[in-house]
């Protein structure tokens, strides 16, 4: 991974686990947590959960699509749910 980063002119920082955390169930690692959160968010989109596409450009376009959908959801003002418009029965 470090060699691949050097070829692409990207600085790669290796995050080692703390030896004091041995035996603990879950300890989030710095920076790695952000990457795993992004991957988990992208996996919420059905087409990205499985490897359906055989062409890398198709897969890349679906990642852009999923990222754009998430960004728009955060930027858009909250809307009322369809149930909020229904008047209660008397």
Buried (B, 14 or more C-beta within 10 A) or exposed (E): EEEEEEEEEEEEEEEEEEEEEEEEEEEEEEEEEEEEEEEEEBEEBEEBEEEEBEEEEEBEEBBEEBBEEBEEEEEEEEEEEEEEEEEEEE
